[in-house]
Amino acid sequence: MRFIYIFFLIFSLAHKGYAFDIEHSTGINRIEFRSGYARYDDNAHFILLSTDVVVYHLSDENKIIRTIKAQDMSINLSSSIINMNSPFVLYDSSGSVRADRGKYNYQDYYGEINNGTVYMNKFIFRGKKIEISKDKYIYKKALVTTCDLDKPHYHISASRIYLIPGKHFFAYNTLFYLGKIPIFYFPVIYKPLGEGTPVISQFYPGYDERNGFYIKSNYIYKFDRYTKLKLFVDYFSKKGWGTGTEFDYFKPDINKTSISFYRIREYGDNKDRWGTNGGTWISL
């Protein structure tokens, strides 16, 4: 059985703050909101909100789980769904989401967002459609970049991206673009975002006069806390493809060893250019 408590409704229709507690047999899930205008339909259990609307989704411990800001929202108390009827911003502990339209179920922690952009650390994820749950984001017809321009200098497009904040993301059917030009295709990209994984992949897109547009990537495997192996795969629009490998052993105050090999065949050159570098330091 569910009980709905409406605070301040009788006394504060002229105020900007309202709160609702929704109690279930499994516990209490709660939302609060502020708005310039609010209208409550008692028969339909429906709330219309407009003008500087802020909705807080609160946990059982009264901590803010997610915050939603928009100019126009509605809340269906029967279905526990918040409808964002205008452009909005959603905030949680992992970052922020900006989108045109969307809906969010505060009982299931599940939402569907149209034309959304997610800002998370240095990464920017965009999706034609985004599904959010308590600890996961799913992007459809998506792209990811670290360039914050509306038309980024570089990005990776994907048919679908699965993101678990603080842990990793998977991107499927990916194309790397420099501007509007597709450069190369990867069937799957896996990117760890947290600590503790033995496999790490890193991408460094950019541009300079010598190399043109480029993307430098490395893939790291950690054998243990001191030993790791790197694989380099780089693309330079003015030079071509470069590949290499590096072995590192780093044990502070005892042994520091590194050796690397790299090759590139520049456009117009029939021979590979090779380079090697390395050294070791041992405490005796």
N, C-alpha and C positions, 0 to 999 in steps of 0.2 A: 504494500500500500504506500502511496506517495502523499506527502504533505507539502503544501506550498505555503510558505510564509512570505508575506509582502510587507516589507518594512517601509515606513514613512509614506505610504501611498496616500493615506487620508490626510496627513498633516503637511506633506511637502510636494504637492503637485507643482508649486511654483519654484521648487528647488531643483538643483541639477543632480542630485544623488539619489539613487535607488538601489535596493539590494534584494535578491531572491535566494532563499535556501531551498534546495530540492533534496529531500531526505528519502533514502531507499533502505531496504532491509540490509544491504551490504555496507551502508555508511552514508555520509553526507557529501554531496558534490554541489558546489556553490558558485554562483556568478553574481557579480556586482556591476553596476554601470552608472555612468554619468552622461548627461546629454542636455542640450538646450531645450528639447521638447520631447515629451513621452506621452503616449496614449495607450491605456491598457483595456483590452476587451476581455471582460470576466467570463463571458460565455464561451469564447473561442480559445481562452488561455493564450492570448497573443498580445505582444507588446510592439508598438511602433516607436522607433527612436529616430531623431534627426538633430542636426546641428552639433558639431563637435562631440560626437559620440565616442565614449571609451568604455569597453566591456572588459572586465577582469574575470578570468576563469581561475578559481581558487581550489586548492587541494583540501583534503581532510584536516591538514594541519594549518589551514588558513594562509598558505603560501601561494603566491601568484604563479600559476603554471604557464598561462599565455595571456597576452594583452592584445586586444584588437581595437584599432582606431579607424573611424570613418565618419562621413557626414550623414550617412543614411543606413540604418540597420533595422532588422526586425527579429524578434525572438519568439519562437513557437515553444511554449512551455510543455505542451503535450508530447511533442517529438524531441524536445531538447536540442533543437536546431537553431543556430544563429545564422541568419541570411545577411550577407554583406551586399547591399544593393548598389553600392557606389565604390569607386576606388578606395582601397583600404591598406593598412599596414598591420601585420601580425607579428608580435614579438614573443620569443621564448628564450630559454637559456642558451640555445645554440646560435641564435642570430635573428634576422628579421626577414619577413616576406612582404613584398609589395605586389598587388594584383588589381585587376579591373573589377572582378566579381568573385564571389565564392560563398560557401556555406560551411559551417562547423558544428559538429555534434559534441557538446560539452560533456555528455555522459560517456560516449565511446572514445573521446579524444581524437575523433576522425573528421577530416575536412577535405573538401574538393575545391580547388582554386583554378580559375581561368586566367591565362596569360599572366603568369606569376614570375617574379624575380626574387630569388633567395640570396641574401648576403650572409656568408658564413666564413669567418676569418678572412683570408685573402681571396677566397673563391667566390665567384658569382655564378649561380645556377639559374637558368631560365627554362620555362616549360610552357607549352601550349596548354597543357593540363597538368596539375600537380595534385597528388593525393598525399595527405599528411596524416600520420597516426601518432601514437604517444612517443615513439622513438625512431621513426623512419619517414623518409620522403621518397615518393616515386614520381619521376618526371617523364612525361610523354612528349615526343617531338621537342627534344631538349637541346640545350647547349651549355657549355661550361667554359669560363674564361677567368683571367685575372685582370683583364683590362676593363676599367669602369666606364668607358664611353658607351653611348647609346648604340653606336656602330663600332664594335671593338676591332682593334687592329688584327687580332687573332682570336680564334675560338675553336672549340671542338664540338661538332654537332653529334647528336646521338638519337637513335630511335627511342631509347629508354635509358634512364639513369636511376639506380637505386642508391640512396644515400642514407647512411646511419651516422648522424653527427658524432664527432669525436672518435669514430672508429674507421670507416672506410666508405668509398663509393665504387660501384660498378657502372660502367657505361658500355652500351651495346651498339654495334653497327656504327662506328664512329668515323668521322671525317675531320681531319685537321685543316682549317682554313687560315690563310693569310689574307686578310681583308675579305674579298668575295671569292678568292681563288682557292679551290680545293687542292691540297698538296698530297696527302696520302691517307690511306684507309687502314684502320685497325678494327678487327672484329669485336675485340673486348679490351677495355682499359680498366685496370684495378688500381686504385689509389688509396693506400692506408692513410688515415688521418690521426691516428693515435700512436701510443707507445706500445712496445711489446711484440710487434710483428717481426718475423725474420725476413720478410720481403718488403722492400720499399721501392716505389717508382717515383721519379721526379721529372717535371717538365719545365723548361725555361724558354718561353718564346720571347722574341724581341726583334730589333732592327738596328743595324748600323751600316755605315757607308761601305765598309770593306766586304761584309758578308751578305748585305741585303737583309730581307726577312729571313729569320731562322727559328728553328726550334731545337734546343738541346735537351736530350733526355738521358737519364741513367736509371739503371735497375740494379738494386743493391740486395745482396743476400748476406745476412748475418749468420755466420757459423756459430759464434758465441759472442760474448760482450767485447772481446778484443779483436776478433778476426772477421773481415768482410771482403766480399768480392763484388766489383762493380762491372757492369756492361754499359757502354756508351753507344747510343745511336743518335746521330745529329743530322740535321738537314739545313743547308745554306742555299738560298735561292740564287746567289751569284757564283757559288763554288761547287755544290753538289752534296753528296752523302759522305759522312765520316763515321767510322766505327772504331771502337777500342775497348780495352779492358784494363782493370786496375785491381791489384791485390794489396790490402792494408792489414797490418798487424800493429795495434797500438795498445801497449800496456805501459801506462805512465811510470816514469822513473826506472823502468827495466828494459823495455825494447820498443823501438819505434821503427817499423819497416814499411816501405811503400815501393811498389814497382808498377809501371803502367806502359801500355803500348797503344798506339793510335795510328790509323791509316786514313787517307783521303785521296780520291782521284778527282782532281778539279776538272771542271768543264774544259774541253779542248786539249787535255793532257792524256796521253796514252799510257802513262805509268802511274802506279800508286806511289804516294809519298808516305813514308813511315817515320814515326818518331817514338822514342822511348825515354823514359825518365824514371828515376828511382833513387833510393838511398836507404841506409839503415843506421840506427843509433842504438848501441847496447851499453848498458851500465855495467862496468866491471868492478 
